[in-house]
């Protein structure tokens, strides 16, 4: 597996808990050799949703099916446009576009920023990475619901 699956491997180990690999595989109803390859990260493709469901049903440490599906790449986190609003603040789309250009040496049009903010369009990972880099934040910020604070 590629480095992108490090989180999956970590979740699988947590799901296994203190059980041996053979005990966990038997409990889940999956092949121990297959589970071993997953835990060592030597598979090209992620485990199937069916395999992940079997693992989640017997997982320890609160590991969920959804978390396994996300980490295996079967589900994609939804881009939260409101988080652009938090970063943009009171600036216009034009001002924020110019700010991003100065910070990151790339250009996202004001119209596109507006479409992302209103969730009329989903940005690709390269755009998310660019926004995160320009703002010096983690890319995951754009897939989290963030609370806007109101100061009185």
Residue frames as a rotation matrix with the C-alpha (Angstrom) as fourth column:
UNK 1
0.579 0.815 0.000 0.00
0.815 -0.579 0.000 0.00
0.000 0.000 -1.000 0.00
UNK 2
-0.041 -0.555 0.831 1.08
0.435 -0.759 -0.485 3.55
0.900 0.342 0.272 -0.52
UNK 3
-0.907 -0.372 -0.197 1.78
0.351 -0.411 -0.841 6.05
0.231 -0.832 0.504 2.25
UNK 4
-0.513 0.791 0.333 -1.83
-0.613 -0.609 0.503 7.22
0.600 0.054 0.798 1.86
UNK 5
0.373 0.701 -0.608 -2.91
-0.102 0.682 0.725 4.07
0.922 -0.208 0.325 3.71
UNK 6
-0.717 -0.686 -0.125 -0.86
0.079 0.098 -0.992 4.68
0.693 -0.721 -0.016 6.86
UNK 7
-0.554 0.594 0.583 -4.01
-0.831 -0.431 -0.351 5.86
0.043 -0.679 0.733 8.64
UNK 8
0.470 0.729 -0.497 -5.85
-0.702 0.650 0.291 2.70
0.535 0.212 0.817 7.54
UNK 9
-0.057 -0.584 -0.810 -3.06
0.177 0.793 -0.583 0.50
0.983 -0.177 0.058 8.90
UNK 10
-0.901 -0.265 0.344 -3.15
-0.238 -0.364 -0.901 2.41
0.364 -0.893 0.265 12.19
UNK 11
-0.126 0.943 0.308 -6.93
-0.989 -0.143 0.032 2.01
0.075 -0.300 0.951 12.44
UNK 12
0.454 0.261 -0.852 -6.71
-0.365 0.927 0.089 -1.71
0.812 0.271 0.516 11.65
UNK 13
-0.517 -0.718 -0.467 -4.15
0.222 0.415 -0.883 -2.18
0.827 -0.560 -0.055 14.43
UNK 14
-0.803 0.311 0.508 -6.38
-0.594 -0.485 -0.641 -0.30
0.047 -0.817 0.575 16.87
UNK 15
0.220 0.945 -0.241 -9.37
-0.915 0.286 0.285 -2.37
0.338 0.158 0.928 15.75
UNK 16
0.090 -0.297 -0.951 -7.38
-0.017 0.954 -0.300 -5.55
0.996 0.043 0.081 16.41
UNK 17
0.714 0.153 0.684 -6.63
-0.628 -0.292 0.721 -4.41
0.309 -0.944 -0.112 19.93
UNK 18
-0.043 -0.742 0.669 -4.80
-0.921 0.289 0.261 -6.92
-0.387 -0.605 -0.696 22.13
UNK 19
0.755 0.391 0.526 -5.97
-0.195 0.900 -0.390 -9.90
-0.626 0.192 0.756 20.08
UNK 20
-0.398 -0.852 0.340 -3.52
0.120 0.319 0.940 -11.86
-0.910 0.415 -0.025 18.00
UNK 21
-0.626 0.112 -0.772 -3.73
-0.745 -0.380 0.548 -11.48
-0.232 0.918 0.321 14.25
UNK 22
-0.878 0.269 -0.397 -5.16
0.037 0.864 0.502 -15.01
0.478 0.426 -0.768 13.94
UNK 23
-0.595 0.689 -0.414 -7.74
0.685 0.165 -0.709 -14.41
-0.420 -0.705 -0.571 16.69
UNK 24
-0.372 0.436 -0.820 -8.86
-0.275 -0.895 -0.351 -11.14
-0.886 0.095 0.453 15.12
UNK 25
-0.748 0.057 -0.661 -9.07
-0.657 0.078 0.750 -12.61
0.094 0.995 -0.021 11.61
UNK 26
-0.843 0.439 -0.312 -11.10
0.417 0.899 0.136 -15.59
0.340 -0.016 -0.940 12.86
UNK 27
-0.488 0.664 -0.566 -13.42
0.506 -0.314 -0.804 -13.33
-0.711 -0.679 -0.183 14.87
UNK 28
-0.337 0.296 -0.894 -13.99
-0.562 -0.825 -0.062 -11.14
-0.755 0.482 0.444 11.80
UNK 29
0.488 0.497 0.718 -14.41
0.218 0.727 -0.651 -14.08
-0.845 0.474 0.247 9.45
UNK 30
0.844 -0.298 -0.446 -11.59
-0.534 -0.390 -0.750 -13.03
0.049 0.871 -0.489 7.13
UNK 31
0.739 -0.625 -0.253 -8.42
0.454 0.739 -0.499 -14.78
0.498 0.254 0.829 5.99
UNK 32
0.737 -0.512 -0.441 -5.49
0.342 -0.280 0.897 -14.28
-0.583 -0.812 -0.031 8.38
UNK 33
-0.239 -0.851 0.468 -3.06
0.885 0.008 0.466 -13.97
-0.400 0.525 0.751 5.45
UNK 34
0.090 0.380 0.921 -5.17
0.731 -0.653 0.198 -11.21
0.677 0.655 -0.337 3.93
UNK 35
0.959 0.279 -0.055 -5.34
0.228 -0.640 0.734 -9.36
0.170 -0.716 -0.677 7.26
UNK 36
0.368 -0.905 -0.213 -1.58
0.612 0.063 0.789 -9.78
-0.700 -0.421 0.577 7.71
UNK 37
-0.336 -0.472 0.815 -0.92
0.934 -0.278 0.224 -8.20
0.120 0.837 0.534 4.30
UNK 38
0.510 0.596 0.620 -3.23
0.468 -0.797 0.382 -5.30
0.722 0.095 -0.686 5.17
UNK 39
0.953 -0.114 -0.281 -1.52
0.226 -0.351 0.909 -4.70
-0.202 -0.929 -0.308 8.51
UNK 40
0.044 -0.999 0.019 1.92
0.641 0.043 0.766 -4.79
-0.766 -0.021 0.643 6.88
UNK 41
0.382 0.205 -0.901 0.79
-0.313 -0.889 -0.335 -2.48
-0.869 0.410 -0.276 4.07
UNK 42
-0.670 -0.740 0.069 1.83
-0.213 0.280 0.936 -4.74
-0.712 0.612 -0.345 1.21
UNK 43
-0.039 0.711 0.702 -1.38
0.817 0.427 -0.388 -4.72
-0.576 0.558 -0.597 -0.80
UNK 44
-0.864 -0.259 0.432 -1.83
0.491 -0.628 0.604 -2.55
0.115 0.733 0.670 -3.89
UNK 45
-0.314 0.851 0.421 -5.55
-0.061 -0.461 0.885 -1.94
0.947 0.253 0.196 -3.43
UNK 46
-0.644 0.152 0.749 -7.40
-0.760 -0.238 -0.605 -1.15
0.086 -0.959 0.269 -0.20
UNK 47
-0.906 0.374 0.199 -9.64
0.289 0.889 -0.355 -3.78
-0.310 -0.264 -0.913 1.36
UNK 48
-0.581 0.766 0.276 -13.17
0.337 -0.082 0.938 -4.02
0.741 0.638 -0.210 0.01
UNK 49
-0.357 0.559 0.749 -16.08
-0.772 -0.628 0.100 -2.38
0.526 -0.542 0.655 1.81
UNK 50
0.642 0.614 -0.460 -17.31
-0.294 0.750 0.592 -5.89
0.708 -0.245 0.662 2.68
UNK 51
0.028 -0.736 -0.677 -14.01
0.660 0.522 -0.540 -6.75
0.751 -0.431 0.500 4.39
UNK 52
-0.796 -0.335 0.504 -14.02
-0.062 -0.783 -0.619 -3.44
0.602 -0.524 0.603 6.24
UNK 53
0.128 0.922 0.365 -17.58
-0.740 -0.156 0.654 -4.06
0.660 -0.354 0.662 7.43
UNK 54
0.621 0.043 -0.783 -16.56
0.276 0.923 0.270 -7.43
0.734 -0.383 0.561 8.88
UNK 55
-0.440 -0.866 -0.237 -13.63
0.626 -0.106 -0.773 -5.78
0.644 -0.488 0.589 10.64
UNK 56
-0.628 0.230 0.743 -15.73
-0.428 -0.900 -0.084 -2.88
0.650 -0.370 0.664 11.97
UNK 57
0.437 0.892 -0.115 -18.33
-0.425 0.317 0.848 -5.25
0.793 -0.322 0.518 13.41
UNK 58
0.745 -0.222 -0.629 -15.66
0.563 0.716 0.413 -6.87
0.358 -0.662 0.658 15.61
UNK 59
-0.019 -0.825 0.565 -13.38
0.258 -0.550 -0.794 -3.86
0.966 0.131 0.223 16.12
UNK 60
0.210 -0.055 -0.976 -12.06
0.974 -0.071 0.213 -2.74
-0.081 -0.996 0.039 19.48
UNK 61
-0.557 -0.596 -0.578 -11.23
0.655 -0.743 0.134 0.80
-0.510 -0.304 0.805 20.58
UNK 62
0.145 0.765 -0.628 -14.26
0.170 -0.644 -0.745 2.45
-0.975 0.001 -0.224 18.99
UNK 63
-0.852 -0.457 -0.256 -13.08
-0.187 -0.191 0.964 2.01
-0.490 0.869 0.077 15.40
UNK 64
0.122 0.991 -0.045 -16.08
-0.245 -0.013 -0.969 2.54
-0.962 0.130 0.241 13.10
UNK 65
0.185 0.087 0.979 -17.00
0.819 0.537 -0.202 1.35
-0.543 0.839 0.028 9.64
UNK 66
0.961 0.226 0.160 -17.12
0.277 -0.806 -0.524 4.96
0.010 0.547 -0.837 8.45
UNK 67
0.561 -0.819 -0.119 -13.59
-0.590 -0.497 0.636 5.66
-0.580 -0.287 -0.762 9.72
UNK 68
-0.160 -0.608 0.778 -12.27
0.195 0.753 0.628 2.54
-0.968 0.252 -0.002 7.99
UNK 69
0.456 0.418 0.786 -14.09
0.837 0.097 -0.538 3.42
-0.301 0.903 -0.305 4.77
UNK 70
0.975 -0.143 -0.170 -12.66
-0.172 -0.971 -0.167 6.97
-0.141 0.192 -0.971 4.81
UNK 71
0.263 -0.962 0.076 -9.12
-0.593 -0.099 0.799 5.82
-0.761 -0.255 -0.597 5.48
UNK 72
-0.173 -0.278 0.945 -9.35
0.464 0.823 0.327 3.19
-0.869 0.495 -0.013 2.72
UNK 73
-0.873 -0.203 -0.444 -10.44
-0.211 -0.664 0.718 5.84
-0.441 0.720 0.536 0.23
UNK 74
-0.658 0.697 0.287 -13.94
0.744 0.541 0.392 4.46
0.118 0.471 -0.874 -0.32
UNK 75
0.578 0.795 -0.182 -15.58
0.814 -0.577 0.064 7.61
-0.054 -0.185 -0.981 1.07
UNK 76
-0.425 -0.690 0.587 -14.51
0.671 -0.675 -0.308 11.15
0.608 0.263 0.749 0.45
UNK 77
-0.388 0.240 -0.890 -14.83
0.743 -0.491 -0.456 13.90
-0.546 -0.838 0.012 2.96
UNK 78
0.457 0.661 0.595 -17.17
0.866 -0.482 -0.130 16.66
0.201 0.575 -0.793 1.94
UNK 79
-0.685 -0.642 0.345 -15.67
0.594 -0.766 -0.246 20.07
0.422 0.036 0.906 1.35
UNK 80
0.201 0.716 -0.668 -17.23
0.938 -0.338 -0.079 22.57
-0.283 -0.611 -0.740 3.77
UNK 81
-0.005 -0.161 0.987 -17.57
0.724 -0.681 -0.107 25.87
0.690 0.714 0.120 1.94
UNK 82
0.904 0.402 0.144 -18.37
0.185 -0.673 0.716 27.78
0.385 -0.621 -0.683 5.13
UNK 83
0.511 -0.782 -0.356 -14.74
0.663 0.095 0.743 27.33
-0.547 -0.616 0.567 6.14
UNK 84
-0.329 -0.529 0.782 -13.72
0.871 -0.490 0.036 29.56
0.364 0.693 0.622 3.23
UNK 85
0.522 0.607 0.600 -16.05
0.280 -0.786 0.552 32.16
0.806 -0.120 -0.580 4.77
UNK 86
0.888 -0.220 -0.403 -14.12
0.395 -0.081 0.915 31.93
-0.234 -0.972 0.015 8.03
UNK 87
-0.053 -0.996 0.077 -10.81
0.871 -0.008 0.491 32.46
-0.488 0.093 0.868 6.27
UNK 88
-0.232 0.044 0.972 -12.09
0.779 -0.590 0.212 35.12
0.583 0.806 0.103 3.89
UNK 89
-0.555 0.088 -0.827 -13.62
0.683 -0.519 -0.514 37.10
-0.474 -0.850 0.228 6.73
UNK 90
0.337 0.711 -0.617 -14.92
0.274 -0.701 -0.658 40.49
-0.901 0.052 -0.431 5.66
UNK 91
-0.628 -0.635 -0.451 -12.82
-0.276 -0.360 0.891 40.59
-0.728 0.684 0.051 2.49
UNK 92
0.451 0.704 -0.549 -14.52
-0.786 0.022 -0.618 40.50
-0.423 0.710 0.563 -0.89
UNK 93
0.807 -0.146 0.572 -13.91
0.313 0.927 -0.205 37.53
-0.500 0.345 0.794 -3.18
UNK 94
0.785 -0.529 0.323 -11.61
0.138 -0.359 -0.923 39.77
0.604 0.769 -0.208 -5.24
UNK 95
0.397 -0.638 0.659 -9.60
-0.860 -0.510 0.024 40.78
0.321 -0.576 -0.752 -2.18
UNK 96
0.519 -0.173 0.837 -9.34
-0.468 0.762 0.448 37.20
-0.715 -0.624 0.314 -0.94
UNK 97
0.914 -0.186 0.360 -8.29
0.398 0.578 -0.713 35.99
-0.075 0.795 0.602 -4.39
UNK 98
0.587 -0.718 0.373 -5.52
-0.257 -0.603 -0.756 38.60
0.768 0.347 -0.538 -4.46
UNK 99
0.395 -0.394 0.830 -4.47
-0.907 -0.026 0.420 37.68
-0.144 -0.919 -0.367 -0.91
UNK 100
0.732 -0.072 0.677 -4.19
-0.003 0.994 0.109 33.99
-0.681 -0.081 0.728 -1.88
UNK 101
0.868 -0.423 0.260 -2.20
0.307 0.045 -0.951 34.92
0.391 0.905 0.169 -4.97
UNK 102
0.411 -0.727 0.550 0.29
-0.683 -0.646 -0.342 36.88
0.604 -0.235 -0.761 -2.84
UNK 103
0.325 -0.227 0.918 0.58
-0.845 0.366 0.389 34.11
-0.424 -0.903 -0.073 -0.24
UNK 104
0.335 -0.067 0.940 0.71
-0.015 0.997 0.077 31.09
-0.942 -0.040 0.333 -2.51
UNK 105
-0.545 -0.619 -0.565 1.88
-0.513 -0.286 0.809 32.32
-0.663 0.731 -0.162 -5.92
UNK 106
-0.850 0.395 0.350 -1.15
0.526 0.597 0.605 30.84
0.030 0.698 -0.715 -7.68
UNK 107
-0.825 0.563 -0.044 -4.50
-0.564 -0.820 0.092 32.23
0.016 0.101 0.995 -8.74
UNK 108
-0.608 0.792 0.061 -8.04
0.781 0.610 -0.133 31.18
-0.143 -0.033 -0.989 -7.88
UNK 109
-0.671 0.356 0.650 -10.59
0.189 -0.765 0.615 33.45
0.717 0.536 0.446 -9.49
UNK 110
-0.843 0.426 0.329 -13.04
-0.516 -0.463 -0.721 35.36
-0.155 -0.777 0.610 -7.27
UNK 111
0.055 0.917 -0.396 -15.92
-0.946 0.175 0.274 33.64
0.320 0.360 0.876 -9.09
UNK 112
-0.008 -0.134 -0.991 -14.49
-0.053 0.990 -0.134 30.20
0.999 0.052 -0.015 -8.33
UNK 113
-0.944 -0.327 -0.042 -13.93
0.046 -0.005 -0.999 31.10
0.326 -0.945 0.020 -4.67
UNK 114
-0.478 0.849 0.225 -17.58
-0.868 -0.417 -0.271 32.11
-0.136 -0.325 0.936 -4.46
UNK 115
0.263 0.572 -0.777 -18.68
-0.681 0.680 0.270 28.82
0.683 0.458 0.569 -6.05
UNK 116
-0.445 -0.500 -0.743 -16.55
0.205 0.750 -0.629 26.86
0.872 -0.432 -0.231 -3.56
UNK 117
-0.966 0.060 0.253 -17.87
-0.256 -0.397 -0.881 28.86
0.047 -0.916 0.399 -0.61
UNK 118
-0.170 0.985 0.022 -21.48
-0.965 -0.161 -0.205 28.31
-0.199 -0.056 0.978 -1.67
UNK 119
-0.487 -0.163 0.858 -20.71
-0.207 0.976 0.067 24.63
-0.848 -0.145 -0.509 -2.38
UNK 120
0.639 0.632 -0.438 -21.88
-0.550 -0.023 -0.835 24.97
-0.538 0.774 0.333 -5.97
UNK 121
0.624 -0.557 -0.548 -18.62
-0.339 0.439 -0.832 23.33
0.704 0.705 0.085 -6.99
UNK 122
0.928 -0.361 0.086 -16.22
0.098 0.462 0.882 21.02
-0.358 -0.810 0.464 -5.18
UNK 123
0.467 -0.829 -0.308 -12.52
-0.884 -0.432 -0.180 21.89
0.016 0.356 -0.934 -5.44
UNK 124
0.661 -0.365 -0.656 -10.03
0.041 0.890 -0.454 19.19
0.749 0.273 0.604 -6.30
UNK 125
0.744 -0.411 -0.526 -7.39
0.657 0.306 0.689 18.08
-0.122 -0.859 0.498 -3.83
UNK 126
-0.267 -0.889 0.372 -4.76
0.917 -0.353 -0.184 20.28
0.295 0.292 0.910 -5.51
UNK 127
-0.044 0.339 0.940 -6.90
0.040 -0.939 0.341 23.38
0.998 0.053 0.027 -4.87
UNK 128
0.917 0.389 -0.089 -7.54
0.072 0.058 0.996 22.34
0.393 -0.919 0.025 -1.27
UNK 129
0.378 -0.863 -0.335 -3.81
0.920 0.308 0.243 21.76
-0.107 -0.399 0.911 -0.75
UNK 130
-0.379 -0.492 0.784 -3.06
0.633 -0.756 -0.168 25.17
0.675 0.433 0.598 -2.29
UNK 131
0.402 0.620 0.674 -5.61
-0.134 -0.688 0.713 26.95
0.906 -0.377 -0.193 -0.05
UNK 132
0.931 -0.061 -0.360 -4.23
0.357 0.365 0.860 25.17
0.079 -0.929 0.362 3.01
UNK 133
0.028 -0.999 0.019 -0.65
0.997 0.027 -0.077 26.03
0.077 0.021 0.997 2.10
UNK 134
-0.276 -0.085 0.957 -1.48
0.335 -0.942 0.013 29.70
0.901 0.324 0.288 1.48
UNK 135
0.524 0.594 0.610 -3.32
-0.388 -0.471 0.792 29.91
0.758 -0.652 -0.016 4.81
UNK 136
-0.554 -0.829 0.076 -0.72
-0.527 0.278 -0.803 27.78
0.644 -0.485 -0.591 6.66
UNK 137
0.013 0.621 0.783 -3.33
-0.909 0.333 -0.250 25.29
-0.416 -0.709 0.569 7.86
UNK 138
-0.743 -0.204 0.638 -3.96
-0.063 0.970 0.236 21.57
-0.667 0.135 -0.733 7.40
UNK 139
-0.850 0.427 -0.309 -5.99
-0.356 -0.033 0.934 20.54
0.389 0.903 0.181 4.32
UNK 140
-0.625 0.623 -0.470 -8.39
0.701 0.713 0.015 18.64
0.345 -0.320 -0.882 6.63
UNK 141
-0.798 0.309 -0.517 -9.68
0.119 -0.761 -0.637 22.02
-0.590 -0.570 0.571 7.83
UNK 142
-0.692 0.503 -0.518 -11.80
-0.722 -0.499 0.479 22.24
-0.018 0.706 0.708 4.68
UNK 143
-0.361 0.610 -0.705 -13.66
-0.094 0.729 0.679 19.01
0.928 0.311 -0.206 5.47
UNK 144
-0.678 0.139 -0.722 -14.46
0.730 0.245 -0.638 19.86
0.088 -0.959 -0.268 9.10
UNK 145
0.421 0.804 0.421 -17.44
0.535 -0.594 0.600 21.75
0.732 -0.027 -0.680 10.36
UNK 146
-0.660 -0.708 -0.251 -15.99
0.677 -0.416 -0.608 24.73
0.326 -0.571 0.753 12.17
UNK 147
0.346 0.800 -0.491 -17.87
0.930 -0.361 0.067 27.00
-0.123 -0.480 -0.869 14.53
UNK 148
-0.222 -0.316 0.922 -17.87
0.420 -0.885 -0.202 30.69
0.880 0.343 0.329 13.82
UNK 149
-0.327 0.029 -0.944 -17.43
0.937 -0.121 -0.329 32.64
-0.124 -0.992 0.012 17.03
UNK 150
0.271 0.447 0.852 -19.35
0.419 -0.852 0.314 35.83
0.866 0.272 -0.419 17.65
UNK 151
-0.630 -0.552 -0.546 -17.76
0.750 -0.249 -0.613 38.24
0.203 -0.795 0.571 20.07
UNK 152
0.473 0.852 0.224 -19.99
0.713 -0.520 0.470 40.61
0.517 -0.063 -0.854 21.99
